[in-house]
Amino acid sequence: MVALEEAVMEIIVNAGQSRSLCFEALRAARLGNFDEAQNLLREADGYSRQAHQMQTKLIEQDAGEARQPMTLIMVHAQDHLMTSLLARELSEEIIQLYQR
């Protein structure tokens, strides 16, 4: 069973790193460094996957016998994850526009 505090911090840290890398990718694309931008997006995907896997573990625990309390920090972690996922999708689209 995953400790709630550890899980929340893992989601926040990994989602935050993913989001930061997406914005680095945008800066690289703005400068015309499209290969670097794509590499940064791939790196961001790895962090996003880690955050999502932890979220999935918490959901599985919650669906079973180990009900998870809904705390403000958990909502904060979910917000970080969703924001990073949105940043990833938008970054891909903006990079495509820069390439045109």
VMD Tcl script that builds the backbone (N, CA, C; Angstrom):
set m [mol new atoms 300]
animate dup $m
set s [atomselect $m all]
$s set {name element resname resid chain x y z} {
  {N N MET 1 A 0.842 -1.174 0.000}
  {CA C MET 1 A 0.000 0.000 0.000}
  {C C MET 1 A 0.893 1.245 0.000}
  {N N VAL 2 A 0.538 2.199 -0.817}
  {CA C VAL 2 A 1.296 3.436 -0.959}
  {C C VAL 2 A 0.833 4.429 0.104}
  {N N ALA 3 A 1.806 5.027 0.800}
  {CA C ALA 3 A 1.476 6.056 1.791}
  {C C ALA 3 A 0.971 7.296 1.054}
  {N N LEU 4 A -0.094 7.866 1.546}
  {CA C LEU 4 A -0.734 8.993 0.882}
  {C C LEU 4 A 0.208 10.176 0.707}
  {N N GLU 5 A 0.955 10.522 1.748}
  {CA C GLU 5 A 1.852 11.685 1.670}
  {C C GLU 5 A 2.926 11.487 0.604}
  {N N GLU 6 A 3.496 10.287 0.559}
  {CA C GLU 6 A 4.524 9.985 -0.442}
  {C C GLU 6 A 3.936 10.029 -1.842}
  {N N ALA 7 A 2.763 9.479 -1.998}
  {CA C ALA 7 A 2.115 9.444 -3.308}
  {C C ALA 7 A 1.812 10.851 -3.806}
  {N N VAL 8 A 1.291 11.674 -2.919}
  {CA C VAL 8 A 0.951 13.045 -3.293}
  {C C VAL 8 A 2.198 13.805 -3.720}
  {N N MET 9 A 3.271 13.665 -2.951}
  {CA C MET 9 A 4.509 14.367 -3.298}
  {C C MET 9 A 5.075 13.859 -4.618}
  {N N GLU 10 A 4.983 12.565 -4.866}
  {CA C GLU 10 A 5.469 12.022 -6.133}
  {C C GLU 10 A 4.676 12.580 -7.311}
  {N N ILE 11 A 3.385 12.693 -7.157}
  {CA C ILE 11 A 2.561 13.270 -8.222}
  {C C ILE 11 A 2.948 14.726 -8.453}
  {N N ILE 12 A 3.055 15.494 -7.394}
  {CA C ILE 12 A 3.367 16.924 -7.515}
  {C C ILE 12 A 4.738 17.136 -8.156}
  {N N VAL 13 A 5.742 16.423 -7.674}
  {CA C VAL 13 A 7.105 16.600 -8.185}
  {C C VAL 13 A 7.195 16.197 -9.654}
  {N N ASN 14 A 6.660 15.038 -9.995}
  {CA C ASN 14 A 6.762 14.565 -11.382}
  {C C ASN 14 A 5.919 15.403 -12.338}
  {N N ALA 15 A 4.728 15.779 -11.918}
  {CA C ALA 15 A 3.895 16.627 -12.771}
  {C C ALA 15 A 4.546 17.993 -12.959}
  {N N GLY 16 A 5.127 18.532 -11.910}
  {CA C GLY 16 A 5.801 19.822 -12.005}
  {C C GLY 16 A 6.997 19.773 -12.932}
  {N N GLN 17 A 7.767 18.689 -12.852}
  {CA C GLN 17 A 8.920 18.539 -13.749}
  {C C GLN 17 A 8.458 18.415 -15.197}
  {N N SER 18 A 7.395 17.678 -15.418}
  {CA C SER 18 A 6.858 17.530 -16.770}
  {C C SER 18 A 6.434 18.887 -17.334}
  {N N ARG 19 A 5.728 19.652 -16.527}
  {CA C ARG 19 A 5.273 20.975 -16.962}
  {C C ARG 19 A 6.455 21.883 -17.285}
  {N N SER 20 A 7.465 21.873 -16.438}
  {CA C SER 20 A 8.654 22.701 -16.680}
  {C C SER 20 A 9.344 22.324 -17.985}
  {N N LEU 21 A 9.439 21.042 -18.247}
  {CA C LEU 21 A 10.069 20.590 -19.487}
  {C C LEU 21 A 9.249 20.992 -20.717}
  {N N CYS 22 A 7.944 21.015 -20.583}
  {CA C CYS 22 A 7.095 21.465 -21.698}
  {C C CYS 22 A 7.401 22.925 -22.030}
  {N N PHE 23 A 7.565 23.738 -21.019}
  {CA C PHE 23 A 7.864 25.143 -21.284}
  {C C PHE 23 A 9.283 25.332 -21.808}
  {N N GLU 24 A 10.213 24.481 -21.386}
  {CA C GLU 24 A 11.552 24.502 -21.987}
  {C C GLU 24 A 11.466 24.132 -23.461}
  {N N ALA 25 A 10.623 23.168 -23.778}
  {CA C ALA 25 A 10.436 22.757 -25.172}
  {C C ALA 25 A 9.872 23.906 -26.001}
  {N N LEU 26 A 8.950 24.645 -25.436}
  {CA C LEU 26 A 8.400 25.803 -26.150}
  {C C LEU 26 A 9.478 26.846 -26.417}
  {N N ARG 27 A 10.323 27.096 -25.431}
  {CA C ARG 27 A 11.415 28.060 -25.630}
  {C C ARG 27 A 12.369 27.580 -26.718}
  {N N ALA 28 A 12.686 26.299 -26.715}
  {CA C ALA 28 A 13.573 25.742 -27.734}
  {C C ALA 28 A 12.952 25.889 -29.121}
  {N N ALA 29 A 11.674 25.605 -29.228}
  {CA C ALA 29 A 10.992 25.722 -30.520}
  {C C ALA 29 A 10.945 27.165 -30.989}
  {N N ARG 30 A 10.711 28.081 -30.082}
  {CA C ARG 30 A 10.676 29.493 -30.435}
  {C C ARG 30 A 12.013 29.937 -31.029}
  {N N LEU 31 A 13.106 29.302 -30.575}
  {CA C LEU 31 A 14.441 29.611 -31.086}
  {C C LEU 31 A 14.800 28.778 -32.325}
  {N N GLY 32 A 13.852 27.945 -32.767}
  {CA C GLY 32 A 14.082 27.135 -33.963}
  {C C GLY 32 A 14.761 25.806 -33.700}
  {N N ASN 33 A 14.920 25.429 -32.444}
  {CA C ASN 33 A 15.566 24.164 -32.083}
  {C C ASN 33 A 14.510 23.067 -31.916}
  {N N PHE 34 A 13.985 22.597 -33.034}
  {CA C PHE 34 A 12.847 21.675 -32.993}
  {C C PHE 34 A 13.221 20.276 -32.518}
  {N N ASP 35 A 14.429 19.819 -32.842}
  {CA C ASP 35 A 14.855 18.508 -32.328}
  {C C ASP 35 A 14.955 18.539 -30.808}
  {N N GLU 36 A 15.542 19.603 -30.275}
  {CA C GLU 36 A 15.642 19.756 -28.828}
  {C C GLU 36 A 14.249 19.832 -28.208}
  {N N ALA 37 A 13.354 20.556 -28.862}
  {CA C ALA 37 A 11.984 20.671 -28.356}
  {C C ALA 37 A 11.320 19.297 -28.260}
  {N N GLN 38 A 11.480 18.491 -29.288}
  {CA C GLN 38 A 10.875 17.150 -29.264}
  {C C GLN 38 A 11.505 16.274 -28.191}
  {N N ASN 39 A 12.824 16.392 -28.022}
  {CA C ASN 39 A 13.493 15.628 -26.962}
  {C C ASN 39 A 12.981 16.034 -25.590}
  {N N LEU 40 A 12.784 17.321 -25.382}
  {CA C LEU 40 A 12.259 17.804 -24.102}
  {C C LEU 40 A 10.834 17.314 -23.867}
  {N N LEU 41 A 10.025 17.269 -24.916}
  {CA C LEU 41 A 8.658 16.750 -24.762}
  {C C LEU 41 A 8.673 15.266 -24.413}
  {N N ARG 42 A 9.583 14.511 -25.017}
  {CA C ARG 42 A 9.695 13.087 -24.681}
  {C C ARG 42 A 10.116 12.914 -23.215}
  {N N GLU 43 A 11.042 13.760 -22.771}
  {CA C GLU 43 A 11.460 13.706 -21.371}
  {C C GLU 43 A 10.280 14.059 -20.457}
  {N N ALA 44 A 9.517 15.068 -20.847}
  {CA C ALA 44 A 8.328 15.459 -20.078}
  {C C ALA 44 A 7.346 14.296 -19.986}
  {N N ASP 45 A 7.211 13.548 -21.068}
  {CA C ASP 45 A 6.293 12.407 -21.075}
  {C C ASP 45 A 6.665 11.371 -20.017}
  {N N GLY 46 A 7.963 11.167 -19.812}
  {CA C GLY 46 A 8.400 10.205 -18.801}
  {C C GLY 46 A 7.967 10.622 -17.403}
  {N N TYR 47 A 8.134 11.890 -17.081}
  {CA C TYR 47 A 7.707 12.385 -15.766}
  {C C TYR 47 A 6.191 12.328 -15.621}
  {N N SER 48 A 5.505 12.646 -16.690}
  {CA C SER 48 A 4.046 12.595 -16.669}
  {C C SER 48 A 3.566 11.168 -16.430}
  {N N ARG 49 A 4.219 10.221 -17.079}
  {CA C ARG 49 A 3.865 8.808 -16.895}
  {C C ARG 49 A 4.035 8.391 -15.434}
  {N N GLN 50 A 5.129 8.830 -14.808}
  {CA C GLN 50 A 5.364 8.479 -13.400}
  {C C GLN 50 A 4.266 9.055 -12.503}
  {N N ALA 51 A 3.901 10.303 -12.760}
  {CA C ALA 51 A 2.831 10.922 -11.969}
  {C C ALA 51 A 1.517 10.190 -12.184}
  {N N HIS 52 A 1.232 9.851 -13.417}
  {CA C HIS 52 A -0.029 9.168 -13.742}
  {C C HIS 52 A -0.063 7.771 -13.134}
  {N N GLN 53 A 1.065 7.077 -13.135}
  {CA C GLN 53 A 1.108 5.742 -12.531}
  {C C GLN 53 A 0.810 5.798 -11.039}
  {N N MET 54 A 1.341 6.822 -10.366}
  {CA C MET 54 A 1.057 6.964 -8.938}
  {C C MET 54 A -0.416 7.291 -8.720}
  {N N GLN 55 A -0.966 8.141 -9.564}
  {CA C GLN 55 A -2.387 8.456 -9.463}
  {C C GLN 55 A -3.214 7.178 -9.624}
  {N N THR 56 A -2.832 6.344 -10.572}
  {CA C THR 56 A -3.544 5.090 -10.813}
  {C C THR 56 A -3.470 4.180 -9.589}
  {N N LYS 57 A -2.310 4.106 -8.944}
  {CA C LYS 57 A -2.177 3.301 -7.723}
  {C C LYS 57 A -3.130 3.798 -6.645}
  {N N LEU 58 A -3.212 5.114 -6.487}
  {CA C LEU 58 A -4.122 5.669 -5.477}
  {C C LEU 58 A -5.575 5.354 -5.818}
  {N N ILE 59 A -5.915 5.437 -7.080}
  {CA C ILE 59 A -7.288 5.124 -7.495}
  {C C ILE 59 A -7.598 3.656 -7.224}
  {N N GLU 60 A -6.649 2.788 -7.531}
  {CA C GLU 60 A -6.852 1.351 -7.277}
  {C C GLU 60 A -7.032 1.079 -5.786}
  {N N GLN 61 A -6.207 1.733 -4.949}
  {CA C GLN 61 A -6.352 1.565 -3.499}
  {C C GLN 61 A -7.716 2.065 -3.037}
  {N N ASP 62 A -8.131 3.195 -3.576}
  {CA C ASP 62 A -9.399 3.789 -3.170}
  {C C ASP 62 A -10.574 2.913 -3.585}
  {N N ALA 63 A -10.431 2.243 -4.719}
  {CA C ALA 63 A -11.512 1.376 -5.199}
  {C C ALA 63 A -11.599 0.096 -4.376}
  {N N GLY 64 A -10.516 -0.258 -3.696}
  {CA C GLY 64 A -10.501 -1.457 -2.869}
  {C C GLY 64 A -10.892 -1.137 -1.436}
  {N N GLU 65 A -10.212 -1.795 -0.518}
  {CA C GLU 65 A -10.514 -1.630 0.897}
  {C C GLU 65 A -9.825 -0.428 1.526}
  {N N ALA 66 A -8.782 0.089 0.873}
  {CA C ALA 66 A -7.978 1.167 1.470}
  {C C ALA 66 A -8.470 2.527 1.004}
  {N N ARG 67 A -9.637 2.916 1.443}
  {CA C ARG 67 A -10.209 4.211 1.072}
  {C C ARG 67 A -9.245 5.334 1.396}
  {N N GLN 68 A -9.092 6.261 0.449}
  {CA C GLN 68 A -8.191 7.394 0.632}
  {C C GLN 68 A -8.994 8.626 1.037}
  {N N PRO 69 A -8.511 9.344 2.056}
  {CA C PRO 69 A -9.214 10.581 2.429}
  {C C PRO 69 A -8.961 11.658 1.377}
  {N N MET 70 A -9.959 12.446 1.107}
  {CA C MET 70 A -9.791 13.551 0.161}
  {C C MET 70 A -9.282 14.739 0.957}
  {N N THR 71 A -8.046 15.118 0.677}
  {CA C THR 71 A -7.422 16.228 1.389}
  {C C THR 71 A -7.120 17.348 0.402}
  {N N LEU 72 A -6.864 18.509 0.948}
  {CA C LEU 72 A -6.510 19.651 0.100}
  {C C LEU 72 A -5.230 19.371 -0.677}
  {N N ILE 73 A -4.264 18.706 -0.055}
  {CA C ILE 73 A -3.003 18.408 -0.748}
  {C C ILE 73 A -3.236 17.408 -1.891}
  {N N MET 74 A -4.186 16.499 -1.724}
  {CA C MET 74 A -4.513 15.565 -2.812}
  {C C MET 74 A -5.142 16.326 -3.975}
  {N N VAL 75 A -6.023 17.253 -3.682}
  {CA C VAL 75 A -6.621 18.077 -4.731}
  {C C VAL 75 A -5.530 18.881 -5.430}
  {N N HIS 76 A -4.592 19.391 -4.654}
  {CA C HIS 76 A -3.466 20.148 -5.202}
  {C C HIS 76 A -2.643 19.270 -6.150}
  {N N ALA 77 A -2.388 18.036 -5.760}
  {CA C ALA 77 A -1.626 17.105 -6.602}
  {C C ALA 77 A -2.374 16.831 -7.904}
  {N N GLN 78 A -3.671 16.619 -7.810}
  {CA C GLN 78 A -4.481 16.381 -9.011}
  {C C GLN 78 A -4.435 17.600 -9.934}
  {N N ASP 79 A -4.480 18.782 -9.346}
  {CA C ASP 79 A -4.406 20.011 -10.119}
  {C C ASP 79 A -3.072 20.102 -10.860}
  {N N HIS 80 A -1.986 19.770 -10.179}
  {CA C HIS 80 A -0.672 19.772 -10.826}
  {C C HIS 80 A -0.635 18.802 -12.002}
  {N N LEU 81 A -1.171 17.607 -11.794}
  {CA C LEU 81 A -1.149 16.604 -12.854}
  {C C LEU 81 A -1.970 17.053 -14.058}
  {N N MET 82 A -3.163 17.537 -13.830}
  {CA C MET 82 A -4.013 17.964 -14.939}
  {C C MET 82 A -3.412 19.163 -15.667}
  {N N THR 83 A -2.809 20.083 -14.930}
  {CA C THR 83 A -2.174 21.244 -15.551}
  {C C THR 83 A -0.999 20.815 -16.416}
  {N N SER 84 A -0.222 19.856 -15.928}
  {CA C SER 84 A 0.928 19.395 -16.709}
  {C C SER 84 A 0.480 18.663 -17.971}
  {N N LEU 85 A -0.606 17.914 -17.880}
  {CA C LEU 85 A -1.122 17.229 -19.067}
  {C C LEU 85 A -1.621 18.231 -20.106}
  {N N LEU 86 A -2.278 19.266 -19.645}
  {CA C LEU 86 A -2.740 20.310 -20.552}
  {C C LEU 86 A -1.555 21.048 -21.171}
  {N N ALA 87 A -0.538 21.339 -20.359}
  {CA C ALA 87 A 0.664 22.012 -20.881}
  {C C ALA 87 A 1.314 21.164 -21.965}
  {N N ARG 88 A 1.322 19.860 -21.776}
  {CA C ARG 88 A 1.935 18.962 -22.775}
  {C C ARG 88 A 1.181 19.030 -24.095}
  {N N GLU 89 A -0.122 18.928 -24.025}
  {CA C GLU 89 A -0.939 18.961 -25.250}
  {C C GLU 89 A -0.800 20.302 -25.972}
  {N N LEU 90 A -0.878 21.388 -25.231}
  {CA C LEU 90 A -0.763 22.705 -25.846}
  {C C LEU 90 A 0.636 22.940 -26.405}
  {N N SER 91 A 1.652 22.451 -25.714}
  {CA C SER 91 A 3.029 22.606 -26.196}
  {C C SER 91 A 3.205 21.944 -27.559}
  {N N GLU 92 A 2.663 20.776 -27.701}
  {CA C GLU 92 A 2.751 20.057 -28.984}
  {C C GLU 92 A 2.131 20.890 -30.107}
  {N N GLU 93 A 0.966 21.445 -29.842}
  {CA C GLU 93 A 0.281 22.252 -30.853}
  {C C GLU 93 A 1.064 23.532 -31.182}
  {N N ILE 94 A 1.569 24.202 -30.161}
  {CA C ILE 94 A 2.303 25.453 -30.389}
  {C C ILE 94 A 3.608 25.178 -31.140}
  {N N ILE 95 A 4.270 24.086 -30.803}
  {CA C ILE 95 A 5.502 23.733 -31.511}
  {C C ILE 95 A 5.197 23.479 -32.989}
  {N N GLN 96 A 4.091 22.834 -33.274}
  {CA C GLN 96 A 3.693 22.627 -34.675}
  {C C GLN 96 A 3.510 23.969 -35.386}
  {N N LEU 97 A 2.926 24.919 -34.699}
  {CA C LEU 97 A 2.749 26.247 -35.287}
  {C C LEU 97 A 4.095 26.931 -35.535}
  {N N TYR 98 A 5.022 26.818 -34.593}
  {CA C TYR 98 A 6.360 27.398 -34.791}
  {C C TYR 98 A 7.057 26.779 -36.013}
  {N N GLN 99 A 6.827 25.499 -36.230}
  {CA C GLN 99 A 7.478 24.822 -37.356}
  {C C GLN 99 A 6.942 25.309 -38.697}
  {N N ARG 100 A 5.752 25.822 -38.722}
  {CA C ARG 100 A 5.188 26.340 -39.978}
  {C C ARG 100 A 5.880 27.629 -40.343}
}
mol reanalyze $m
mol bondsrecalc $m
mol representation Tube
mol addrep $m
